């Protein structure tokens, strides 16, 4: 039978762990509310800029042909080089949050490699960097601190190299992978083609009255909007990932607290059994001693 002091020590240790995980859950819950609010606001902006971009792109498409079409909207059927930009957290204790993204990146790398496409990886987040570095996979770009504290200007700088390589025809596609926020209890893996941009064609009749832009200015406006769209999409991916991270950590800490409480109950039962056995043994020894003196 286990020693009573050892069991009591384990109970105290598990109780302390439960207190820590409960506190971490509360912290993540508070951070989640802020991140969720920012994510919702950013999503509204993203929807609006996408709508405007679709309209301008439709107008420009009417005056362009396939030869002078902007590379940002030219769909390349057989890409030779692809950049995969993926976002993970800088910290752990968030369940399978990071592995969901990592597994998807591995799947994409395997898929495109089998098709003879060269894949380059750009990472935001320490956990993803550590995983692929341990696996001996080369990372073209690494950024720590960005996924834990998204900043628009830093997001622009981070995605800048990928955009320059695409515009200079070094790469044919830029894909962003991250685990996004779905609700308080679950996350949603998101894989998006950042470049080239795929937009639903909008007819000129439907959009002509929405914006007052001269035809000669359409291409210039489109270029500026395209840059804003790419930059903000990267920024929004970081915000969305952060909200999902807090959601996953809140869940993980809630499960850890529940498991710790269950463990305390089991140890308490074990402690009571050991204590009862010890008392029984002492009673037997006393009775045996009394009997021996008769």
C-alpha positions in Angstrom: 0.0 0.0 0.0 1.2 3.5 -0.9 2.7 5.7 1.8 0.1 8.2 3.2 2.6 11.1 3.0 3.4 10.3 -0.7 -0.3 10.3 -1.6 -1.0 13.5 0.4 1.9 15.1 -1.4 0.5 14.1 -4.8 -2.9 15.4 -3.9 -1.5 18.8 -3.0 0.6 18.9 -6.2 -2.4 18.1 -8.4 -4.5 20.7 -6.6 -1.9 23.3 -7.3 -1.8 22.3 -10.9 -5.6 22.6 -11.1 -5.3 26.1 -9.7 -2.7 27.1 -12.3 -4.7 25.6 -15.2 -7.9 27.3 -14.0 -6.1 30.7 -13.8 -4.7 30.2 -17.3 -8.2 29.4 -18.6 -9.5 32.7 -17.1 -6.6 34.6 -18.7 -7.1 33.0 -22.1 -10.9 33.7 -21.8 -10.2 37.4 -21.2 -7.7 37.6 -24.1 -10.1 35.7 -26.3 -12.8 38.3 -25.9 -10.4 41.1 -27.0 -9.0 39.1 -29.9 -12.5 38.0 -31.0 -13.7 41.6 -31.1 -10.7 42.7 -33.1 -11.2 39.8 -35.5 -14.9 40.6 -36.1 -14.0 44.3 -36.8 -11.2 43.2 -39.2 -13.5 40.7 -40.9 -15.9 43.5 -41.8 -13.2 45.6 -43.3 -11.9 42.5 -45.2 -15.3 41.9 -46.7 -15.7 45.5 -47.9 -12.2 45.7 -49.4 -12.8 42.4 -51.2 -16.0 43.7 -52.7 -14.5 46.9 -53.9 -11.5 45.0 -55.3 -13.9 42.7 -57.2 -15.6 45.6 -58.7 -12.5 47.4 -59.9 -11.0 44.1 -61.2 -14.1 43.5 -63.2 -13.8 47.0 -64.8 -10.2 46.6 -65.6 -10.8 43.2 -67.1 -13.0 44.8 -69.7 -10.2 47.0 -71.0 -7.4 44.4 -70.6 -6.5 41.4 -72.7 -4.8 38.2 -71.5 -1.3 39.5 -72.4 -1.4 42.7 -70.3 -3.6 41.4 -67.5 -2.2 42.0 -64.0 -0.1 39.1 -62.7 -2.0 39.4 -59.4 -5.1 38.1 -61.1 -3.6 35.8 -63.7 -4.3 32.2 -62.7 -1.3 29.9 -63.4 -2.4 26.4 -64.1 1.0 24.7 -63.8 3.0 26.6 -61.1 6.7 25.8 -60.8 7.4 27.5 -57.4 5.0 28.0 -54.6 5.4 29.9 -51.3 3.5 28.6 -48.3 3.1 31.1 -45.5 1.8 29.5 -42.3 0.9 30.8 -38.9 1.4 29.0 -35.6 1.6 30.2 -32.0 4.7 31.2 -30.1 3.5 29.4 -27.0 2.2 25.9 -26.3 -0.4 24.5 -23.9 -3.1 24.9 -26.6 -3.9 21.3 -27.4 -3.7 20.3 -31.0 -4.0 23.9 -32.3 -0.5 24.1 -33.9 -0.4 20.5 -35.1 -3.6 21.1 -37.2 -1.7 23.8 -39.2 1.6 21.8 -39.3 -0.1 18.7 -40.7 -1.8 20.7 -43.4 1.5 22.3 -44.4 3.1 18.9 -44.6 0.2 17.6 -46.7 0.5 20.5 -49.1 4.3 20.2 -49.3 4.0 16.5 -50.1 1.2 17.1 -52.7 3.0 19.8 -54.6 6.4 18.0 -54.4 4.8 14.9 -56.0 3.7 17.1 -58.8 7.2 18.4 -59.4 6.5 21.8 -57.8 9.2 23.5 -55.7 7.7 24.5 -52.3 9.2 27.2 -50.1 8.1 27.7 -46.5 7.7 31.0 -44.6 6.8 30.7 -40.9 5.2 33.1 -38.4 5.2 31.5 -34.9 7.8 29.7 -32.9 6.0 26.3 -32.6 5.9 25.8 -36.4 9.5 27.0 -36.8 10.7 24.6 -34.1 8.9 21.6 -35.6 10.2 22.0 -39.1 13.7 22.9 -37.9 13.7 19.7 -35.9 12.6 17.8 -39.0 15.5 19.3 -40.9 13.2 21.3 -43.2 14.6 24.6 -44.5 12.5 27.7 -43.7 12.9 30.6 -46.1 11.5 33.1 -43.6 11.1 32.9 -39.8 9.3 35.4 -37.6 8.8 35.1 -33.8 6.5 37.4 -31.9 4.2 38.3 -34.8 1.5 35.7 -34.2 1.4 36.4 -30.5 1.0 40.2 -31.0 -0.3 41.0 -34.5 0.7 44.4 -35.8 -0.4 45.7 -39.3 3.0 47.2 -40.1 4.9 44.2 -39.1 2.5 42.0 -41.0 3.2 44.1 -44.1 6.9 43.7 -43.7 6.6 40.0 -43.1 4.6 39.3 -46.3 6.6 41.8 -48.4 9.3 39.4 -49.6 6.7 36.8 -50.7 4.8 39.5 -52.7 8.1 40.8 -54.3 9.1 37.3 -55.4 5.6 36.8 -56.9 5.6 40.1 -58.8 9.1 39.3 -60.1 7.9 35.9 -61.3 10.3 34.1 -58.9 7.2 32.2 -57.6 3.8 31.4 -59.2 1.6 31.2 -56.1 1.5 32.3 -52.5 -0.7 30.3 -50.1 -1.5 31.2 -46.5 -2.3 28.5 -44.0 -3.6 29.1 -40.5 -5.9 27.7 -37.9 -8.7 30.3 -37.6 -11.4 31.1 -35.0 -14.8 29.4 -35.6 -16.4 29.8 -32.2 -15.6 29.6 -28.5 -15.3 25.8 -28.6 -13.7 25.1 -32.0 -11.3 26.3 -34.6 -11.3 26.1 -38.4 -8.3 25.3 -40.6 -8.1 27.9 -43.4 -6.0 27.6 -46.6 -6.2 30.6 -48.9 -4.5 31.5 -52.2 -3.1 34.9 -51.4 -1.6 35.4 -54.8 -2.8 35.2 -57.5 -6.1 36.6 -56.3 -9.2 34.7 -57.2 -12.3 36.8 -57.3 -15.7 36.1 -58.6 -16.3 38.0 -61.8 -18.6 41.0 -61.3 -20.5 42.3 -64.3 -20.1 46.0 -65.1 -23.9 46.5 -65.1 -24.0 45.4 -61.5 -21.2 47.6 -60.3 -21.2 50.7 -62.5 -23.2 52.8 -60.0 -21.2 51.8 -56.9 -18.0 53.7 -57.4 -17.3 56.9 -59.2 -13.9 56.2 -60.7 -12.7 57.3 -64.2 -11.7 54.4 -66.5 -8.2 55.8 -66.9 -7.7 55.6 -63.1 -9.0 52.1 -62.7 -5.7 50.3 -63.2 -3.9 52.6 -60.7 -6.7 52.2 -58.2 -6.6 48.4 -58.7 -2.9 48.2 -58.0 -3.3 50.2 -54.8 -6.3 48.1 -53.7 -4.4 44.9 -54.5 -1.6 45.8 -52.3 -4.0 46.8 -49.5 -5.9 43.5 -49.9 -2.8 41.4 -49.7 -1.4 43.2 -46.7 -4.6 43.2 -44.8 -5.3 39.6 -45.6 -2.0 38.6 -44.0 -2.8 40.8 -41.0 -6.3 39.3 -40.7 -4.8 35.8 -40.8 -2.7 36.7 -37.8 -5.6 38.1 -35.9 -7.8 35.2 -36.7 -5.1 32.8 -35.7 -4.6 34.6 -32.3 -8.3 34.4 -31.5 -8.3 30.7 -32.3 -5.1 30.2 -30.2 -6.8 31.7 -27.2 -9.9 29.6 -27.8 -7.9 26.4 -28.1 -5.8 27.2 -24.9 -9.0 28.0 -23.0 -10.3 24.6 -23.9 -7.1 22.8 -23.2 -6.8 24.4 -19.8 -10.5 23.6 -19.0 -9.8 20.0 -19.9 -6.6 20.0 -17.8 -8.5 21.4 -14.8 -11.2 18.8 -15.1 -8.6 16.0 -15.4 -6.8 17.3 -12.4 -9.9 17.4 -10.3 -10.7 13.9 -11.3 -7.2 12.8 -10.4 -7.6 14.5 -6.9 -10.8 12.4 -6.4 -9.0 9.2 -7.3 -6.1 10.0 -5.1 -8.4 10.9 -2.2 -10.1 7.5 -2.5 -6.6 5.9 -2.5 -5.6 8.0 0.5 -8.7 7.0 2.5 -8.1 3.3 1.6 -4.5 3.5 2.7 -5.4 5.3 5.9 -8.1 2.7 6.6 -5.6 -0.1 6.0 -3.1 1.6 8.3 -5.7 2.0 11.1 -6.8 -1.7 10.7 -3.1 -2.8 10.9 -2.6 -0.8 14.1 -5.7 -2.2 15.7 -4.6 -5.8 14.8 -1.2 -5.1 16.3 -2.8 -3.7 19.5 -5.2 -6.6 19.9 -2.4 -9.1 19.2 -0.3 -7.4 21.9 -3.1 -7.6 24.4 -3.8 -11.2 23.7 -0.1 -12.0 24.1 0.0 -10.5 27.6 -2.9 -12.8 28.8 
